[in-house]
Amino acid sequence: MTARPAPTDGSWVPDACTLPTADRPLRLAEFDRLFRDAVQGADRLSATNLRLRLDGGEQLAATIRDLIARESSCCSFFAFDLRRSTPGPLTLDVRVPPAHVDVLDALAQRATSVRGPR
């Protein structure tokens, strides 16, 4: 994936998202912290599946579980799968139905641009 400027205006958030508009910048900031601090790499496995490789221990895993549970409650079209290879890094697979590929595109773009070069 190539890093391009990440959308910052929320224009990529679909109507299916039920998170109140006022809370969206806070949620975006949570994802930005995750992307900046923990993402080691991102792979687009298919148009509807993004895999993030994350560096962190059990505290990070607990933080991610909380974040994806809250995100799933307002954006039910997301499917998240957090795993750790033993031994190895955490992986977070993010899947969407074909109707929401544009949202996954924006999330992938944000993950790589906020993360910056490593």
C-alpha positions as CSV (number, residue, x, y, z in Angstrom):
1,M,0.0,0.0,0.0
2,T,1.2,3.5,-0.7
3,A,0.8,6.2,1.9
4,R,-1.4,9.0,0.9
5,P,-2.9,11.8,3.0
6,A,-5.5,10.3,5.2
7,P,-9.0,11.7,5.1
8,T,-9.5,13.9,8.2
9,D,-13.0,15.3,7.7
10,G,-15.0,12.1,8.3
11,S,-16.3,12.1,4.8
12,W,-15.5,8.4,4.4
13,V,-17.7,7.4,7.4
14,P,-20.8,5.6,5.9
15,D,-24.4,6.3,6.9
16,A,-24.5,2.8,8.4
17,C,-22.3,4.1,11.3
18,T,-24.4,4.9,14.3
19,L,-21.7,6.5,16.4
20,P,-22.9,10.1,17.2
21,T,-21.2,12.6,14.9
22,A,-19.8,14.5,18.0
23,D,-18.0,11.3,19.1
24,R,-16.4,10.4,15.8
25,P,-13.2,12.6,16.2
26,L,-12.5,10.9,19.5
27,R,-12.9,7.4,18.0
28,L,-10.7,8.5,15.1
29,A,-8.1,9.7,17.5
30,E,-8.1,6.3,19.3
31,F,-7.5,4.5,16.0
32,D,-4.8,7.0,15.1
33,R,-3.0,6.2,18.3
34,L,-3.2,2.5,17.6
35,F,-1.9,3.0,14.1
36,R,0.9,5.3,15.1
37,D,2.1,3.3,18.2
38,A,1.5,-0.3,17.3
39,V,1.0,-1.0,13.6
40,Q,4.1,-2.6,12.1
41,G,2.6,-3.4,8.7
42,A,-0.6,-3.6,6.7
43,D,-1.5,-6.1,4.1
44,R,-4.5,-6.0,1.9
45,L,-5.5,-9.7,1.6
46,S,-8.5,-8.9,-0.6
47,A,-10.7,-6.0,-1.4
48,T,-12.7,-6.8,1.7
49,N,-10.0,-7.9,4.1
50,L,-7.2,-5.8,5.6
51,R,-4.6,-7.4,8.0
52,L,-2.7,-5.2,10.4
53,R,0.5,-6.5,12.1
54,L,0.8,-5.0,15.6
55,D,3.7,-4.8,18.0
56,G,2.6,-5.1,21.6
57,G,1.8,-7.2,24.7
58,E,-1.3,-8.2,26.5
59,Q,-2.1,-4.6,27.5
60,L,-2.3,-3.6,23.9
61,A,-4.4,-6.7,23.1
62,A,-6.9,-5.7,25.8
63,T,-7.0,-2.1,24.5
64,I,-7.6,-3.3,21.0
65,R,-10.4,-5.7,22.1
66,D,-12.1,-2.8,23.8
67,L,-11.7,-0.5,20.8
68,I,-13.0,-3.1,18.3
69,A,-15.9,-4.1,20.6
70,R,-17.0,-0.4,20.7
71,E,-16.5,0.0,16.9
72,S,-18.5,-3.1,16.2
73,S,-21.4,-1.8,18.2
74,C,-21.8,1.3,16.1
75,C,-20.5,0.0,12.7
76,S,-21.9,-3.5,12.6
77,F,-20.6,-4.1,9.1
78,F,-17.1,-4.5,10.4
79,A,-15.8,-7.9,11.3
80,F,-12.7,-7.9,13.5
81,D,-10.4,-10.9,14.3
82,L,-7.6,-10.3,16.8
83,R,-5.0,-13.1,17.1
84,R,-1.5,-13.7,18.3
85,S,0.8,-16.2,16.8
86,T,2.8,-18.0,19.5
87,P,5.4,-16.6,19.6
88,G,4.8,-13.6,17.4
89,P,3.0,-10.3,16.9
90,L,-0.6,-9.6,17.1
91,T,-2.6,-9.6,13.9
92,L,-5.9,-7.8,13.4
93,D,-7.9,-8.8,10.4
94,V,-10.6,-6.2,9.5
95,R,-13.3,-7.4,7.1
96,V,-16.2,-5.6,5.5
97,P,-18.9,-6.7,3.0
98,P,-18.4,-5.6,-0.6
99,A,-20.8,-2.6,-0.1
100,H,-18.3,-1.1,2.3
101,V,-15.0,-1.6,0.5
102,D,-14.6,2.2,0.4
103,V,-14.6,2.3,4.2
104,L,-11.9,-0.3,4.4
105,D,-9.9,1.6,1.7
106,A,-10.1,4.7,3.9
107,L,-9.1,2.7,7.0
108,A,-6.2,1.1,5.3
109,Q,-5.1,4.5,3.9
110,R,-5.3,6.0,7.4
111,A,-3.4,3.2,9.0
112,T,-0.5,3.6,6.7
113,S,-0.4,7.4,6.6
114,V,-0.7,7.9,10.3
115,R,1.8,5.1,11.0
116,G,4.4,6.8,8.7
117,P,7.6,5.1,7.6
118,R,9.3,2.6,9.9
